[in-house]
Amino acid sequence: MVETDATGAAVVLDGPARRIISLVPSQTELLHDLGLGPEVVGITRFCVHPADWHRDKPRVGGTKDVRVERVRELSPDLVLANREENVREQVEAIREFCPVWTSDVSTREEAIGMIRAVGRLTGRAEAAAGMTAAIRQAFDSIPAPLRRRRTAYLIWKNPWMAAGGATFIDDMLRSCGFDNVFAERPRYPVIDLGGLADLGTELVLLSSEPFPFGARDLSALRMERPGVDVRLVDGEMFSWYGSRMLKAARYLSELVEGGG
């Protein structure tokens, strides 16, 4: 079989992959939810779902510091990578001895395409088709908000950073009727909190990842930005493009119904 990845590289396999390493946490969870188990022979230390895989599967480093020689030792016949989450030089080093399928996901439709491709590569095409149909139905069921709200989604502090346009997070925000105030800024811009008022920001969402915003941050920002609705949100629900999207649709629905 031949699958072309997001870099334009053709990934050629004789049949479904049987020794898989995932360098992408959300795609590790996807492999599990497609029904794979012993076929997955390596993951990163950030692949926290499912918990038993995080505990028991061999690890090959982090998403940004993959141990290439450890990958080689595990003799994979397929490695799953991501253009944004992994380091290009490390991926290219792995590609010298093993097929690497690299994703690049910034919309729900691209995520659905990724799921189907991974299903084909791993012999789980039927399961992937069922999953993507369920994801479409779940997102179609998200209620429309009473009105759209101008929203800032923050991912880091010192410096403050937000999710901008052309990101999966931006697409998730639009899915639940929120207008990203940084949609015209590329990727993950450094921002000035003082400028939120000038952008007409009504809602600020503090993500649980990659920076683990907590109750103290919530209280401080509410004091600093009076009149702005500030909330803590589960970052996995906004940024994990895989089987987590089924849970994300329910989460976003509750956020909208709760006055999000």
FENZIDA-V310480 format. One record per residue. SS is DSSP state (@ for helix, = for strand, . for the rest). PSI is psi in whole degrees, -180 to 180 (none if undefined). D_FIRST is the distance of its C-alpha to the first C-alpha in Angstrom with 1 decimal. Layout:
# FENZIDA-V310480
SS&PSI&D_FIRST ; SS&PSI&D_FIRST
This chain:
# FENZIDA-V310480
.&155&0.0 ; =&128&3.8 ; =&128&6.8 ; =&130&10.2 ; .&-174&12.9 ; .&-16&16.6 ; .&-5&17.6 ; .&0&15.6 ; .&139&13.5 ; =&121&9.9 ; =&117&8.1 ; =&123&5.8 ; .&148&5.3 ; .&-25&6.1 ; .&-172&6.3 ; .&138&8.2 ; .&140&10.3 ; .&-8&13.7 ; .&98&15.9 ; =&137&15.8 ; =&131&18.5 ; =&128&19.4 ; .&11&21.8 ; .&114&22.4 ; @&-45&24.9 ; @&-31&23.9 ; @&-25&20.2 ; @&-47&21.5 ; @&-39&23.5 ; @&-45&20.5 ; @&-43&18.6 ; @&-46&21.8 ; @&-14&22.3 ; .&-4&18.9 ; .&11&20.2 ; .&156&18.8 ; .&-89&21.5 ; .&-17&21.5 ; .&-23&17.8 ; =&112&19.3 ; =&-2&21.1 ; =&145&22.5 ; =&176&23.8 ; .&169&26.5 ; .&-12&30.1 ; .&-1&29.8 ; .&83&27.3 ; .&-10&30.2 ; .&133&28.5 ; .&160&28.4 ; @&-38&31.6 ; @&-33&30.9 ; @&-42&27.7 ; @&-34&29.8 ; @&-40&32.4 ; @&-25&30.4 ; .&146&27.1 ; .&142&27.2 ; =&147&27.6 ; .&24&26.5 ; =&-157&29.1 ; .&-178&29.3 ; .&-28&27.0 ; .&-9&29.1 ; .&60&29.9 ; =&135&26.8 ; .&96&27.8 ; @&-41&25.3 ; @&-33&26.7 ; @&-38&26.5 ; @&-46&22.7 ; @&-42&22.5 ; @&-31&24.7 ; .&-4&22.5 ; .&56&19.6 ; .&156&16.7 ; .&-1&13.0 ; =&135&12.5 ; =&131&15.4 ; =&126&15.9 ; =&175&18.6 ; =&139&20.5 ; .&-38&22.2 ; .&-39&25.6 ; .&-24&25.8 ; .&162&24.7 ; .&127&26.2 ; @&-45&24.4 ; @&-37&25.8 ; @&-41&24.7 ; @&-43&21.1 ; @&-35&21.1 ; @&-38&22.7 ; @&-38&20.0 ; @&-19&17.3 ; .&-22&19.2 ; .&0&18.2 ; .&144&15.2 ; .&134&12.1 ; =&126&13.8 ; =&116&12.7 ; =&128&16.0 ; =&164&17.4 ; .&100&20.6 ; .&120&22.2 ; .&0&25.7 ; .&164&25.8 ; @&-40&25.1 ; @&-38&22.8 ; @&-35&20.7 ; @&-42&20.8 ; @&-41&19.6 ; @&-39&16.6 ; @&-45&15.9 ; @&-44&16.3 ; @&-40&13.9 ; @&-44&11.1 ; @&-38&12.1 ; @&-43&12.2 ; @&-42&8.6 ; @&-28&7.8 ; .&7&10.6 ; .&24&10.6 ; .&39&13.5 ; @&-41&12.6 ; @&-43&16.0 ; @&-38&17.9 ; @&-39&16.7 ; @&-42&17.7 ; @&-40&21.1 ; @&-45&21.6 ; @&-34&21.2 ; @&-41&23.5 ; @&-37&26.0 ; @&-46&25.9 ; @&-46&26.6 ; @&-41&29.4 ; @&-42&30.9 ; @&-32&31.1 ; @&-21&32.6 ; .&-5&35.2 ; .&126&36.5 ; .&148&40.1 ; .&137&41.3 ; .&160&43.9 ; .&-34&47.4 ; .&153&47.0 ; .&142&44.6 ; =&139&45.6 ; =&120&45.3 ; =&140&43.4 ; =&129&42.7 ; =&110&40.0 ; =&137&41.0 ; =&-10&38.7 ; =&159&41.0 ; .&158&44.7 ; .&60&46.6 ; .&161&45.4 ; .&133&44.7 ; =&151&41.2 ; =&165&39.6 ; .&125&36.3 ; .&-157&36.4 ; =&170&34.4 ; .&34&30.7 ; .&158&30.0 ; @&-37&28.5 ; @&-43&32.0 ; @&-41&33.5 ; @&-38&31.2 ; @&-39&32.2 ; @&-45&35.8 ; @&-29&35.6 ; @&-28&34.0 ; .&19&37.3 ; .&22&39.6 ; =&138&40.4 ; =&113&41.0 ; =&119&39.9 ; .&-15&42.9 ; .&22&40.7 ; .&-25&38.1 ; .&-5&39.3 ; .&142&38.9 ; =&138&35.6 ; .&-107&33.5 ; .&79&36.0 ; .&149&39.4 ; =&134&42.5 ; .&166&45.1 ; .&118&48.8 ; @&-30&49.8 ; @&-20&53.0 ; @&-3&51.1 ; .&-39&49.7 ; .&-40&52.8 ; .&-26&52.6 ; .&2&49.2 ; .&32&50.6 ; .&126&48.6 ; .&-28&49.3 ; =&132&46.8 ; =&125&45.5 ; =&124&42.6 ; =&116&42.5 ; =&153&39.1 ; .&-10&38.8 ; .&153&36.2 ; .&-25&35.8 ; .&131&39.6 ; .&74&41.0 ; .&143&43.6 ; .&-167&46.2 ; @&-37&49.5 ; @&-42&51.5 ; @&-41&49.4 ; @&-48&49.6 ; @&-43&53.4 ; @&-42&53.8 ; @&-33&51.8 ; @&-37&53.6 ; @&-38&56.9 ; @&-31&55.9 ; .&65&54.5 ; .&141&56.9 ; .&-8&56.1 ; .&133&52.3 ; =&118&50.3 ; =&132&48.5 ; =&151&46.0 ; =&138&43.8 ; =&158&40.3 ; .&109&37.3 ; @&-30&34.9 ; @&-33&31.9 ; @&-22&32.4 ; @&-19&32.3 ; @&-9&29.7 ; .&109&27.0 ; .&92&24.0 ; .&-145&22.2 ; .&-22&23.5 ; @&-21&26.9 ; @&-26&27.1 ; @&-44&28.2 ; @&-34&31.2 ; @&-39&31.7 ; @&-43&32.4 ; @&-42&35.1 ; @&-45&36.5 ; @&-37&36.7 ; @&-44&38.4 ; @&-35&41.0 ; @&-43&41.5 ; @&-46&42.2 ; @&-26&44.4 ; .&10&46.3 ; .&19&47.4 ; .&none&44.6
